[in-house]
Amino acid sequence: EGHPKALTEAMASGLPCVVSAQTCRDLGWPQGLVACDPERVASIREALTRALTYPALGPAARVHAEAHWDLKTLMPRELRILEAAARNS
């Protein structure tokens, strides 16, 4: 997707988010994310517990989204991704 829209919207709404460790690496481990190993139920359960029990995660997610994912930053990046996809198809 280039940049996960649902994740951006959730973080901008101040929600802590549980994502795969790979997504965290791809996004540079922004504050407000909790990583899990999607193949391991225990890892997902632990990540959900952490996301729900650390109240600072939600506000940290919003701060990160506001600072790094505003429209002026995202639109040029999205356009580059779409243009590259069009050239490669």
PyMOL Python script that loads the backbone (N, CA, C, O; Angstrom):
from pymol import cmd

cmd.read_pdbstr("""\
ATOM      1  N   GLU A   1       0.831  -1.193   0.000  1.00  0.00           N
ATOM      2  CA  GLU A   1       0.000   0.000   0.000  1.00  0.00           C
ATOM      3  C   GLU A   1       0.873   1.253   0.000  1.00  0.00           C
ATOM      4  O   GLU A   1       0.382   2.351  -0.264  1.00  0.00           O
ATOM      5  N   GLY A   2       2.134   1.099   0.287  1.00  0.00           N
ATOM      6  CA  GLY A   2       2.996   2.277   0.346  1.00  0.00           C
ATOM      7  C   GLY A   2       3.047   2.859   1.735  1.00  0.00           C
ATOM      8  O   GLY A   2       4.108   2.921   2.355  1.00  0.00           O
ATOM      9  N   HIS A   3       1.932   3.275   2.211  1.00  0.00           N
ATOM     10  CA  HIS A   3       1.820   3.776   3.581  1.00  0.00           C
ATOM     11  C   HIS A   3       0.435   3.380   4.068  1.00  0.00           C
ATOM     12  O   HIS A   3      -0.568   3.830   3.514  1.00  0.00           O
ATOM     13  N   PRO A   4       0.366   2.541   5.102  1.00  0.00           N
ATOM     14  CA  PRO A   4      -0.930   2.011   5.542  1.00  0.00           C
ATOM     15  C   PRO A   4      -1.894   3.098   6.009  1.00  0.00           C
ATOM     16  O   PRO A   4      -1.660   3.743   7.031  1.00  0.00           O
ATOM     17  N   LYS A   5      -2.963   3.296   5.268  1.00  0.00           N
ATOM     18  CA  LYS A   5      -3.926   4.362   5.582  1.00  0.00           C
ATOM     19  C   LYS A   5      -4.652   4.111   6.904  1.00  0.00           C
ATOM     20  O   LYS A   5      -4.818   5.028   7.708  1.00  0.00           O
ATOM     21  N   ALA A   6      -5.079   2.887   7.124  1.00  0.00           N
ATOM     22  CA  ALA A   6      -5.801   2.584   8.367  1.00  0.00           C
ATOM     23  C   ALA A   6      -4.913   2.848   9.572  1.00  0.00           C
ATOM     24  O   ALA A   6      -5.382   3.352  10.592  1.00  0.00           O
ATOM     25  N   LEU A   7      -3.632   2.511   9.462  1.00  0.00           N
ATOM     26  CA  LEU A   7      -2.693   2.757  10.557  1.00  0.00           C
ATOM     27  C   LEU A   7      -2.529   4.249  10.801  1.00  0.00           C
ATOM     28  O   LEU A   7      -2.549   4.695  11.948  1.00  0.00           O
ATOM     29  N   THR A   8      -2.369   5.017   9.744  1.00  0.00           N
ATOM     30  CA  THR A   8      -2.242   6.470   9.868  1.00  0.00           C
ATOM     31  C   THR A   8      -3.467   7.066  10.544  1.00  0.00           C
ATOM     32  O   THR A   8      -3.349   7.898  11.444  1.00  0.00           O
ATOM     33  N   GLU A   9      -4.645   6.634  10.100  1.00  0.00           N
ATOM     34  CA  GLU A   9      -5.885   7.163  10.667  1.00  0.00           C
ATOM     35  C   GLU A   9      -6.028   6.786  12.141  1.00  0.00           C
ATOM     36  O   GLU A   9      -6.447   7.610  12.955  1.00  0.00           O
ATOM     37  N   ALA A  10      -5.684   5.557  12.483  1.00  0.00           N
ATOM     38  CA  ALA A  10      -5.787   5.121  13.879  1.00  0.00           C
ATOM     39  C   ALA A  10      -4.829   5.913  14.763  1.00  0.00           C
ATOM     40  O   ALA A  10      -5.211   6.380  15.836  1.00  0.00           O
ATOM     41  N   MET A  11      -3.588   6.065  14.313  1.00  0.00           N
ATOM     42  CA  MET A  11      -2.618   6.804  15.115  1.00  0.00           C
ATOM     43  C   MET A  11      -3.017   8.271  15.230  1.00  0.00           C
ATOM     44  O   MET A  11      -2.889   8.867  16.299  1.00  0.00           O
ATOM     45  N   ALA A  12      -3.500   8.854  14.136  1.00  0.00           N
ATOM     46  CA  ALA A  12      -3.927  10.256  14.176  1.00  0.00           C
ATOM     47  C   ALA A  12      -5.111  10.446  15.117  1.00  0.00           C
ATOM     48  O   ALA A  12      -5.328  11.542  15.634  1.00  0.00           O
ATOM     49  N   SER A  13      -5.875   9.381  15.337  1.00  0.00           N
ATOM     50  CA  SER A  13      -7.000   9.435  16.276  1.00  0.00           C
ATOM     51  C   SER A  13      -6.562   9.185  17.709  1.00  0.00           C
ATOM     52  O   SER A  13      -7.384   9.215  18.625  1.00  0.00           O
ATOM     53  N   GLY A  14      -5.278   8.940  17.908  1.00  0.00           N
ATOM     54  CA  GLY A  14      -4.752   8.732  19.252  1.00  0.00           C
ATOM     55  C   GLY A  14      -4.908   7.321  19.762  1.00  0.00           C
ATOM     56  O   GLY A  14      -4.960   7.099  20.972  1.00  0.00           O
ATOM     57  N   LEU A  15      -4.984   6.358  18.852  1.00  0.00           N
ATOM     58  CA  LEU A  15      -5.122   4.970  19.268  1.00  0.00           C
ATOM     59  C   LEU A  15      -3.774   4.267  19.234  1.00  0.00           C
ATOM     60  O   LEU A  15      -3.016   4.440  18.280  1.00  0.00           O
ATOM     61  N   PRO A  16      -3.460   3.481  20.253  1.00  0.00           N
ATOM     62  CA  PRO A  16      -2.254   2.658  20.165  1.00  0.00           C
ATOM     63  C   PRO A  16      -2.512   1.568  19.127  1.00  0.00           C
ATOM     64  O   PRO A  16      -3.633   1.074  19.005  1.00  0.00           O
ATOM     65  N   CYS A  17      -1.484   1.200  18.390  1.00  0.00           N
ATOM     66  CA  CYS A  17      -1.671   0.251  17.292  1.00  0.00           C
ATOM     67  C   CYS A  17      -0.727  -0.930  17.420  1.00  0.00           C
ATOM     68  O   CYS A  17       0.449  -0.773  17.749  1.00  0.00           O
ATOM     69  N   VAL A  18      -1.251  -2.095  17.160  1.00  0.00           N
ATOM     70  CA  VAL A  18      -0.462  -3.316  17.136  1.00  0.00           C
ATOM     71  C   VAL A  18      -0.251  -3.682  15.680  1.00  0.00           C
ATOM     72  O   VAL A  18      -1.209  -3.873  14.931  1.00  0.00           O
ATOM     73  N   VAL A  19       1.008  -3.780  15.284  1.00  0.00           N
ATOM     74  CA  VAL A  19       1.356  -4.106  13.903  1.00  0.00           C
ATOM     75  C   VAL A  19       2.471  -5.142  13.902  1.00  0.00           C
ATOM     76  O   VAL A  19       3.064  -5.428  14.942  1.00  0.00           O
ATOM     77  N   SER A  20       2.750  -5.697  12.740  1.00  0.00           N
ATOM     78  CA  SER A  20       3.833  -6.677  12.646  1.00  0.00           C
ATOM     79  C   SER A  20       5.168  -5.985  12.887  1.00  0.00           C
ATOM     80  O   SER A  20       5.307  -4.778  12.689  1.00  0.00           O
ATOM     81  N   ALA A  21       6.136  -6.769  13.314  1.00  0.00           N
ATOM     82  CA  ALA A  21       7.475  -6.230  13.525  1.00  0.00           C
ATOM     83  C   ALA A  21       8.017  -5.660  12.219  1.00  0.00           C
ATOM     84  O   ALA A  21       8.727  -4.654  12.237  1.00  0.00           O
ATOM     85  N   GLN A  22       7.697  -6.286  11.086  1.00  0.00           N
ATOM     86  CA  GLN A  22       8.165  -5.786   9.786  1.00  0.00           C
ATOM     87  C   GLN A  22       7.593  -4.391   9.498  1.00  0.00           C
ATOM     88  O   GLN A  22       8.303  -3.516   9.002  1.00  0.00           O
ATOM     89  N   THR A  23       6.315  -4.191   9.810  1.00  0.00           N
ATOM     90  CA  THR A  23       5.724  -2.868   9.609  1.00  0.00           C
ATOM     91  C   THR A  23       6.429  -1.837  10.474  1.00  0.00           C
ATOM     92  O   THR A  23       6.700  -0.725  10.021  1.00  0.00           O
ATOM     93  N   CYS A  24       6.727  -2.198  11.708  1.00  0.00           N
ATOM     94  CA  CYS A  24       7.469  -1.280  12.579  1.00  0.00           C
ATOM     95  C   CYS A  24       8.814  -0.922  11.961  1.00  0.00           C
ATOM     96  O   CYS A  24       9.205   0.246  11.954  1.00  0.00           O
ATOM     97  N   ARG A  25       9.518  -1.915  11.446  1.00  0.00           N
ATOM     98  CA  ARG A  25      10.819  -1.637  10.819  1.00  0.00           C
ATOM     99  C   ARG A  25      10.636  -0.749   9.590  1.00  0.00           C
ATOM    100  O   ARG A  25      11.398   0.196   9.388  1.00  0.00           O
ATOM    101  N   ASP A  26       9.633  -1.049   8.774  1.00  0.00           N
ATOM    102  CA  ASP A  26       9.399  -0.258   7.566  1.00  0.00           C
ATOM    103  C   ASP A  26       9.106   1.200   7.890  1.00  0.00           C
ATOM    104  O   ASP A  26       9.503   2.098   7.147  1.00  0.00           O
ATOM    105  N   LEU A  27       8.411   1.436   8.998  1.00  0.00           N
ATOM    106  CA  LEU A  27       8.021   2.793   9.377  1.00  0.00           C
ATOM    107  C   LEU A  27       9.011   3.446  10.336  1.00  0.00           C
ATOM    108  O   LEU A  27       8.796   4.582  10.757  1.00  0.00           O
ATOM    109  N   GLY A  28      10.071   2.763  10.682  1.00  0.00           N
ATOM    110  CA  GLY A  28      11.071   3.346  11.575  1.00  0.00           C
ATOM    111  C   GLY A  28      10.671   3.304  13.041  1.00  0.00           C
ATOM    112  O   GLY A  28      11.119   4.145  13.820  1.00  0.00           O
ATOM    113  N   TRP A  29       9.843   2.354  13.433  1.00  0.00           N
ATOM    114  CA  TRP A  29       9.424   2.156  14.823  1.00  0.00           C
ATOM    115  C   TRP A  29       8.893   3.427  15.469  1.00  0.00           C
ATOM    116  O   TRP A  29       9.399   3.830  16.516  1.00  0.00           O
ATOM    117  N   PRO A  30       7.895   4.067  14.884  1.00  0.00           N
ATOM    118  CA  PRO A  30       7.368   5.288  15.511  1.00  0.00           C
ATOM    119  C   PRO A  30       6.731   5.003  16.864  1.00  0.00           C
ATOM    120  O   PRO A  30       6.235   3.905  17.119  1.00  0.00           O
ATOM    121  N   GLN A  31       6.755   6.004  17.712  1.00  0.00           N
ATOM    122  CA  GLN A  31       6.110   5.877  19.016  1.00  0.00           C
ATOM    123  C   GLN A  31       4.622   5.649  18.825  1.00  0.00           C
ATOM    124  O   GLN A  31       4.009   6.204  17.913  1.00  0.00           O
ATOM    125  N   GLY A  32       4.051   4.833  19.686  1.00  0.00           N
ATOM    126  CA  GLY A  32       2.634   4.552  19.608  1.00  0.00           C
ATOM    127  C   GLY A  32       2.331   3.239  18.924  1.00  0.00           C
ATOM    128  O   GLY A  32       1.172   2.831  18.843  1.00  0.00           O
ATOM    129  N   LEU A  33       3.376   2.560  18.423  1.00  0.00           N
ATOM    130  CA  LEU A  33       3.195   1.249  17.812  1.00  0.00           C
ATOM    131  C   LEU A  33       3.719   0.169  18.740  1.00  0.00           C
ATOM    132  O   LEU A  33       4.708   0.361  19.448  1.00  0.00           O
ATOM    133  N   VAL A  34       3.048  -0.957  18.725  1.00  0.00           N
ATOM    134  CA  VAL A  34       3.508  -2.132  19.458  1.00  0.00           C
ATOM    135  C   VAL A  34       3.666  -3.239  18.427  1.00  0.00           C
ATOM    136  O   VAL A  34       2.729  -3.545  17.690  1.00  0.00           O
ATOM    137  N   ALA A  35       4.845  -3.838  18.374  1.00  0.00           N
ATOM    138  CA  ALA A  35       5.124  -4.873  17.380  1.00  0.00           C
ATOM    139  C   ALA A  35       4.726  -6.244  17.893  1.00  0.00           C
ATOM    140  O   ALA A  35       4.766  -6.515  19.094  1.00  0.00           O
ATOM    141  N   CYS A  36       4.345  -7.098  16.965  1.00  0.00           N
ATOM    142  CA  CYS A  36       4.066  -8.482  17.302  1.00  0.00           C
ATOM    143  C   CYS A  36       4.508  -9.359  16.145  1.00  0.00           C
ATOM    144  O   CYS A  36       4.737  -8.881  15.034  1.00  0.00           O
ATOM    145  N   ASP A  37       4.621 -10.628  16.419  1.00  0.00           N
ATOM    146  CA  ASP A  37       4.919 -11.634  15.408  1.00  0.00           C
ATOM    147  C   ASP A  37       3.583 -12.231  14.997  1.00  0.00           C
ATOM    148  O   ASP A  37       3.003 -12.998  15.766  1.00  0.00           O
ATOM    149  N   PRO A  38       3.069 -11.908  13.805  1.00  0.00           N
ATOM    150  CA  PRO A  38       1.715 -12.324  13.436  1.00  0.00           C
ATOM    151  C   PRO A  38       1.507 -13.836  13.404  1.00  0.00           C
ATOM    152  O   PRO A  38       0.368 -14.303  13.435  1.00  0.00           O
ATOM    153  N   GLU A  39       2.592 -14.602  13.342  1.00  0.00           N
ATOM    154  CA  GLU A  39       2.452 -16.057  13.325  1.00  0.00           C
ATOM    155  C   GLU A  39       2.311 -16.652  14.729  1.00  0.00           C
ATOM    156  O   GLU A  39       2.022 -17.840  14.869  1.00  0.00           O
ATOM    157  N   ARG A  40       2.511 -15.841  15.761  1.00  0.00           N
ATOM    158  CA  ARG A  40       2.470 -16.367  17.126  1.00  0.00           C
ATOM    159  C   ARG A  40       1.342 -15.717  17.910  1.00  0.00           C
ATOM    160  O   ARG A  40       1.348 -14.509  18.148  1.00  0.00           O
ATOM    161  N   VAL A  41       0.384 -16.526  18.304  1.00  0.00           N
ATOM    162  CA  VAL A  41      -0.767 -16.024  19.055  1.00  0.00           C
ATOM    163  C   VAL A  41      -0.317 -15.364  20.350  1.00  0.00           C
ATOM    164  O   VAL A  41      -0.850 -14.320  20.725  1.00  0.00           O
ATOM    165  N   ALA A  42       0.649 -15.950  21.034  1.00  0.00           N
ATOM    166  CA  ALA A  42       1.121 -15.377  22.300  1.00  0.00           C
ATOM    167  C   ALA A  42       1.704 -13.982  22.085  1.00  0.00           C
ATOM    168  O   ALA A  42       1.506 -13.092  22.912  1.00  0.00           O
ATOM    169  N   SER A  43       2.414 -13.791  20.992  1.00  0.00           N
ATOM    170  CA  SER A  43       2.997 -12.484  20.703  1.00  0.00           C
ATOM    171  C   SER A  43       1.909 -11.452  20.452  1.00  0.00           C
ATOM    172  O   SER A  43       2.007 -10.315  20.914  1.00  0.00           O
ATOM    173  N   ILE A  44       0.879 -11.842  19.727  1.00  0.00           N
ATOM    174  CA  ILE A  44      -0.234 -10.934  19.446  1.00  0.00           C
ATOM    175  C   ILE A  44      -0.954 -10.580  20.744  1.00  0.00           C
ATOM    176  O   ILE A  44      -1.272  -9.414  20.978  1.00  0.00           O
ATOM    177  N   ARG A  45      -1.215 -11.583  21.594  1.00  0.00           N
ATOM    178  CA  ARG A  45      -1.885 -11.340  22.867  1.00  0.00           C
ATOM    179  C   ARG A  45      -1.066 -10.390  23.737  1.00  0.00           C
ATOM    180  O   ARG A  45      -1.617  -9.470  24.342  1.00  0.00           O
ATOM    181  N   GLU A  46       0.231 -10.606  23.802  1.00  0.00           N
ATOM    182  CA  GLU A  46       1.112  -9.740  24.598  1.00  0.00           C
ATOM    183  C   GLU A  46       1.108  -8.313  24.057  1.00  0.00           C
ATOM    184  O   GLU A  46       1.051  -7.354  24.827  1.00  0.00           O
ATOM    185  N   ALA A  47       1.169  -8.174  22.735  1.00  0.00           N
ATOM    186  CA  ALA A  47       1.172  -6.843  22.126  1.00  0.00           C
ATOM    187  C   ALA A  47      -0.135  -6.113  22.390  1.00  0.00           C
ATOM    188  O   ALA A  47      -0.132  -4.920  22.694  1.00  0.00           O
ATOM    189  N   LEU A  48      -1.255  -6.823  22.275  1.00  0.00           N
ATOM    190  CA  LEU A  48      -2.549  -6.204  22.564  1.00  0.00           C
ATOM    191  C   LEU A  48      -2.634  -5.757  24.007  1.00  0.00           C
ATOM    192  O   LEU A  48      -3.133  -4.669  24.295  1.00  0.00           O
ATOM    193  N   THR A  49      -2.153  -6.586  24.915  1.00  0.00           N
ATOM    194  CA  THR A  49      -2.161  -6.242  26.340  1.00  0.00           C
ATOM    195  C   THR A  49      -1.333  -4.983  26.582  1.00  0.00           C
ATOM    196  O   THR A  49      -1.762  -4.077  27.297  1.00  0.00           O
ATOM    197  N   ARG A  50      -0.142  -4.931  25.983  1.00  0.00           N
ATOM    198  CA  ARG A  50       0.703  -3.738  26.147  1.00  0.00           C
ATOM    199  C   ARG A  50       0.024  -2.506  25.576  1.00  0.00           C
ATOM    200  O   ARG A  50       0.048  -1.440  26.192  1.00  0.00           O
ATOM    201  N   ALA A  51      -0.582  -2.645  24.400  1.00  0.00           N
ATOM    202  CA  ALA A  51      -1.232  -1.491  23.762  1.00  0.00           C
ATOM    203  C   ALA A  51      -2.383  -0.969  24.602  1.00  0.00           C
ATOM    204  O   ALA A  51      -2.621   0.238  24.650  1.00  0.00           O
ATOM    205  N   LEU A  52      -3.094  -1.863  25.261  1.00  0.00           N
ATOM    206  CA  LEU A  52      -4.260  -1.448  26.032  1.00  0.00           C
ATOM    207  C   LEU A  52      -3.926  -0.989  27.445  1.00  0.00           C
ATOM    208  O   LEU A  52      -4.720  -0.291  28.075  1.00  0.00           O
ATOM    209  N   THR A  53      -2.757  -1.375  27.946  1.00  0.00           N
ATOM    210  CA  THR A  53      -2.438  -1.049  29.339  1.00  0.00           C
ATOM    211  C   THR A  53      -1.429   0.091  29.483  1.00  0.00           C
ATOM    212  O   THR A  53      -1.149   0.517  30.604  1.00  0.00           O
ATOM    213  N   TYR A  54      -0.878   0.590  28.382  1.00  0.00           N
ATOM    214  CA  TYR A  54       0.032   1.720  28.462  1.00  0.00           C
ATOM    215  C   TYR A  54      -0.669   2.944  27.878  1.00  0.00           C
ATOM    216  O   TYR A  54      -0.655   3.148  26.664  1.00  0.00           O
ATOM    217  N   PRO A  55      -1.278   3.754  28.734  1.00  0.00           N
ATOM    218  CA  PRO A  55      -2.074   4.877  28.234  1.00  0.00           C
ATOM    219  C   PRO A  55      -1.272   5.897  27.430  1.00  0.00           C
ATOM    220  O   PRO A  55      -1.858   6.659  26.661  1.00  0.00           O
ATOM    221  N   ALA A  56       0.032   5.931  27.583  1.00  0.00           N
ATOM    222  CA  ALA A  56       0.833   6.916  26.840  1.00  0.00           C
ATOM    223  C   ALA A  56       0.974   6.542  25.371  1.00  0.00           C
ATOM    224  O   ALA A  56       1.342   7.395  24.563  1.00  0.00           O
ATOM    225  N   LEU A  57       0.694   5.293  24.997  1.00  0.00           N
ATOM    226  CA  LEU A  57       0.881   4.877  23.608  1.00  0.00           C
ATOM    227  C   LEU A  57      -0.037   5.635  22.654  1.00  0.00           C
ATOM    228  O   LEU A  57       0.404   6.062  21.587  1.00  0.00           O
ATOM    229  N   GLY A  58      -1.294   5.806  23.018  1.00  0.00           N
ATOM    230  CA  GLY A  58      -2.233   6.499  22.138  1.00  0.00           C
ATOM    231  C   GLY A  58      -1.822   7.935  21.846  1.00  0.00           C
ATOM    232  O   GLY A  58      -1.732   8.321  20.681  1.00  0.00           O
ATOM    233  N   PRO A  59      -1.570   8.739  22.884  1.00  0.00           N
ATOM    234  CA  PRO A  59      -1.113  10.106  22.627  1.00  0.00           C
ATOM    235  C   PRO A  59       0.210  10.158  21.865  1.00  0.00           C
ATOM    236  O   PRO A  59       0.410  11.045  21.035  1.00  0.00           O
ATOM    237  N   ALA A  60       1.115   9.215  22.138  1.00  0.00           N
ATOM    238  CA  ALA A  60       2.383   9.179  21.403  1.00  0.00           C
ATOM    239  C   ALA A  60       2.132   8.882  19.929  1.00  0.00           C
ATOM    240  O   ALA A  60       2.811   9.422  19.056  1.00  0.00           O
ATOM    241  N   ALA A  61       1.157   8.024  19.657  1.00  0.00           N
ATOM    242  CA  ALA A  61       0.808   7.708  18.271  1.00  0.00           C
ATOM    243  C   ALA A  61       0.317   8.967  17.554  1.00  0.00           C
ATOM    244  O   ALA A  61       0.709   9.235  16.418  1.00  0.00           O
ATOM    245  N   ARG A  62      -0.529   9.723  18.213  1.00  0.00           N
ATOM    246  CA  ARG A  62      -1.054  10.949  17.594  1.00  0.00           C
ATOM    247  C   ARG A  62       0.051  11.962  17.339  1.00  0.00           C
ATOM    248  O   ARG A  62       0.107  12.561  16.265  1.00  0.00           O
ATOM    249  N   VAL A  63       0.917  12.154  18.301  1.00  0.00           N
ATOM    250  CA  VAL A  63       2.025  13.100  18.137  1.00  0.00           C
ATOM    251  C   VAL A  63       2.885  12.693  16.942  1.00  0.00           C
ATOM    252  O   VAL A  63       3.272  13.533  16.130  1.00  0.00           O
ATOM    253  N   HIS A  64       3.181  11.395  16.843  1.00  0.00           N
ATOM    254  CA  HIS A  64       3.999  10.923  15.724  1.00  0.00           C
ATOM    255  C   HIS A  64       3.283  11.153  14.393  1.00  0.00           C
ATOM    256  O   HIS A  64       3.889  11.633  13.435  1.00  0.00           O
ATOM    257  N   ALA A  65       2.014  10.814  14.336  1.00  0.00           N
ATOM    258  CA  ALA A  65       1.249  10.984  13.096  1.00  0.00           C
ATOM    259  C   ALA A  65       1.215  12.451  12.677  1.00  0.00           C
ATOM    260  O   ALA A  65       1.402  12.764  11.501  1.00  0.00           O
ATOM    261  N   GLU A  66       0.980  13.338  13.616  1.00  0.00           N
ATOM    262  CA  GLU A  66       0.933  14.766  13.294  1.00  0.00           C
ATOM    263  C   GLU A  66       2.286  15.282  12.807  1.00  0.00           C
ATOM    264  O   GLU A  66       2.354  16.118  11.906  1.00  0.00           O
ATOM    265  N   ALA A  67       3.350  14.780  13.406  1.00  0.00           N
ATOM    266  CA  ALA A  67       4.685  15.271  13.074  1.00  0.00           C
ATOM    267  C   ALA A  67       5.230  14.707  11.765  1.00  0.00           C
ATOM    268  O   ALA A  67       6.007  15.373  11.080  1.00  0.00           O
ATOM    269  N   HIS A  68       4.828  13.485  11.413  1.00  0.00           N
ATOM    270  CA  HIS A  68       5.468  12.817  10.281  1.00  0.00           C
ATOM    271  C   HIS A  68       4.544  12.473   9.120  1.00  0.00           C
ATOM    272  O   HIS A  68       5.027  12.207   8.020  1.00  0.00           O
ATOM    273  N   TRP A  69       3.255  12.470   9.328  1.00  0.00           N
ATOM    274  CA  TRP A  69       2.356  11.983   8.289  1.00  0.00           C
ATOM    275  C   TRP A  69       1.314  13.021   7.888  1.00  0.00           C
ATOM    276  O   TRP A  69       0.163  12.676   7.618  1.00  0.00           O
ATOM    277  N   ASP A  70       1.707  14.268   7.848  1.00  0.00           N
ATOM    278  CA  ASP A  70       0.767  15.277   7.383  1.00  0.00           C
ATOM    279  C   ASP A  70       0.653  15.194   5.856  1.00  0.00           C
ATOM    280  O   ASP A  70       1.451  14.521   5.204  1.00  0.00           O
ATOM    281  N   LEU A  71      -0.320  15.865   5.309  1.00  0.00           N
ATOM    282  CA  LEU A  71      -0.603  15.779   3.874  1.00  0.00           C
ATOM    283  C   LEU A  71       0.574  16.230   3.012  1.00  0.00           C
ATOM    284  O   LEU A  71       0.844  15.631   1.972  1.00  0.00           O
ATOM    285  N   LYS A  72       1.268  17.272   3.434  1.00  0.00           N
ATOM    286  CA  LYS A  72       2.389  17.784   2.642  1.00  0.00           C
ATOM    287  C   LYS A  72       3.521  16.767   2.560  1.00  0.00           C
ATOM    288  O   LYS A  72       4.271  16.749   1.585  1.00  0.00           O
ATOM    289  N   THR A  73       3.647  15.927   3.573  1.00  0.00           N
ATOM    290  CA  THR A  73       4.678  14.902   3.578  1.00  0.00           C
ATOM    291  C   THR A  73       4.232  13.667   2.805  1.00  0.00           C
ATOM    292  O   THR A  73       5.000  13.106   2.023  1.00  0.00           O
ATOM    293  N   LEU A  74       3.003  13.250   3.023  1.00  0.00           N
ATOM    294  CA  LEU A  74       2.529  11.998   2.442  1.00  0.00           C
ATOM    295  C   LEU A  74       2.202  12.063   0.957  1.00  0.00           C
ATOM    296  O   LEU A  74       2.501  11.118   0.227  1.00  0.00           O
ATOM    297  N   MET A  75       1.609  13.129   0.499  1.00  0.00           N
ATOM    298  CA  MET A  75       1.144  13.169  -0.892  1.00  0.00           C
ATOM    299  C   MET A  75       2.271  12.997  -1.907  1.00  0.00           C
ATOM    300  O   MET A  75       2.123  12.191  -2.826  1.00  0.00           O
ATOM    301  N   PRO A  76       3.382  13.710  -1.787  1.00  0.00           N
ATOM    302  CA  PRO A  76       4.456  13.480  -2.758  1.00  0.00           C
ATOM    303  C   PRO A  76       4.955  12.027  -2.738  1.00  0.00           C
ATOM    304  O   PRO A  76       5.257  11.451  -3.783  1.00  0.00           O
ATOM    305  N   ARG A  77       5.033  11.460  -1.564  1.00  0.00           N
ATOM    306  CA  ARG A  77       5.476  10.066  -1.438  1.00  0.00           C
ATOM    307  C   ARG A  77       4.475   9.119  -2.095  1.00  0.00           C
ATOM    308  O   ARG A  77       4.868   8.209  -2.825  1.00  0.00           O
ATOM    309  N   GLU A  78       3.197   9.327  -1.840  1.00  0.00           N
ATOM    310  CA  GLU A  78       2.153   8.491  -2.444  1.00  0.00           C
ATOM    311  C   GLU A  78       2.196   8.595  -3.966  1.00  0.00           C
ATOM    312  O   GLU A  78       2.057   7.590  -4.663  1.00  0.00           O
ATOM    313  N   LEU A  79       2.388   9.804  -4.478  1.00  0.00           N
ATOM    314  CA  LEU A  79       2.450   9.999  -5.929  1.00  0.00           C
ATOM    315  C   LEU A  79       3.644   9.270  -6.534  1.00  0.00           C
ATOM    316  O   LEU A  79       3.526   8.676  -7.605  1.00  0.00           O
ATOM    317  N   ARG A  80       4.792   9.307  -5.860  1.00  0.00           N
ATOM    318  CA  ARG A  80       5.969   8.582  -6.356  1.00  0.00           C
ATOM    319  C   ARG A  80       5.694   7.081  -6.409  1.00  0.00           C
ATOM    320  O   ARG A  80       6.079   6.411  -7.367  1.00  0.00           O
ATOM    321  N   ILE A  81       5.033   6.558  -5.388  1.00  0.00           N
ATOM    322  CA  ILE A  81       4.711   5.123  -5.358  1.00  0.00           C
ATOM    323  C   ILE A  81       3.775   4.759  -6.506  1.00  0.00           C
ATOM    324  O   ILE A  81       3.989   3.760  -7.194  1.00  0.00           O
ATOM    325  N   LEU A  82       2.746   5.565  -6.710  1.00  0.00           N
ATOM    326  CA  LEU A  82       1.789   5.288  -7.785  1.00  0.00           C
ATOM    327  C   LEU A  82       2.435   5.418  -9.160  1.00  0.00           C
ATOM    328  O   LEU A  82       2.170   4.609 -10.049  1.00  0.00           O
ATOM    329  N   GLU A  83       3.275   6.425  -9.339  1.00  0.00           N
ATOM    330  CA  GLU A  83       3.967   6.591 -10.624  1.00  0.00           C
ATOM    331  C   GLU A  83       4.887   5.417 -10.909  1.00  0.00           C
ATOM    332  O   GLU A  83       4.953   4.943 -12.043  1.00  0.00           O
ATOM    333  N   ALA A  84       5.600   4.942  -9.889  1.00  0.00           N
ATOM    334  CA  ALA A  84       6.487   3.791 -10.072  1.00  0.00           C
ATOM    335  C   ALA A  84       5.677   2.539 -10.406  1.00  0.00           C
ATOM    336  O   ALA A  84       6.088   1.741 -11.249  1.00  0.00           O
ATOM    337  N   ALA A  85       4.539   2.365  -9.756  1.00  0.00           N
ATOM    338  CA  ALA A  85       3.692   1.212 -10.038  1.00  0.00           C
ATOM    339  C   ALA A  85       3.163   1.263 -11.469  1.00  0.00           C
ATOM    340  O   ALA A  85       3.075   0.237 -12.143  1.00  0.00           O
ATOM    341  N   ALA A  86       2.813   2.462 -11.925  1.00  0.00           N
ATOM    342  CA  ALA A  86       2.283   2.608 -13.285  1.00  0.00           C
ATOM    343  C   ALA A  86       3.375   2.305 -14.321  1.00  0.00           C
ATOM    344  O   ALA A  86       3.104   1.698 -15.358  1.00  0.00           O
ATOM    345  N   ARG A  87       4.599   2.730 -14.032  1.00  0.00           N
ATOM    346  CA  ARG A  87       5.702   2.465 -14.958  1.00  0.00           C
ATOM    347  C   ARG A  87       6.031   0.977 -15.031  1.00  0.00           C
ATOM    348  O   ARG A  87       6.421   0.478 -16.087  1.00  0.00           O
ATOM    349  N   ASN A  88       5.876   0.272 -13.921  1.00  0.00           N
ATOM    350  CA  ASN A  88       6.235  -1.145 -13.855  1.00  0.00           C
ATOM    351  C   ASN A  88       5.133  -2.088 -14.289  1.00  0.00           C
ATOM    352  O   ASN A  88       5.344  -3.300 -14.338  1.00  0.00           O
ATOM    353  N   SER A  89       3.958  -1.557 -14.607  1.00  0.00           N
ATOM    354  CA  SER A  89       2.866  -2.452 -14.984  1.00  0.00           C
ATOM    355  C   SER A  89       2.773  -2.632 -16.485  1.00  0.00           C
ATOM    356  O   SER A  89       1.903  -3.357 -16.967  1.00  0.00           O
TER     357      SER A  89
END
""", "prot")
cmd.dss("prot")
cmd.show_as("cartoon", "prot")
cmd.util.cbc("prot")
cmd.orient("prot")
